[in-house]
Amino acid sequence: RFALHQGDRPQGESTAVPSLRVGDLDAEIARLAGLGIPPTDRGVTDTGVTRFAGFIDPDGNEIQLMERP
């Protein structure tokens, strides 16, 4: 279990985005979509070194999943 808590900042105005490494980004995107959690409108970003996708948690904070081949 992992949680971040912040103080007086309004919901959705986070300056930090936690990134969690996964073994298969496409499989995780499909699994989360099956649970009703789609990636953000940016979809998958591929930097050539890392692929990542953002998701919004129930409190409006972005969390990224990343894959490094």
WOBELWO-V993752 format. One record per backbone hydrogen bond with DSSP energy under -1.0 kcal/mol. CO is the residue of the C=O (numbers start at 1). NH is the residue of the N-H. Records with the same first field share a line. If there is no record, write none. Layout:
CO=NH  NH
This chain:
10=13
18=64
20=66
24=28
25=29
26=30
27=31
28=32
29=33
30=34
32=37
33=36
40=43
45=52
50=47
51=67
52=45
53=65
54=40
55=63
57=60
61=57
63=55
64=20
65=53
66=22
67=51
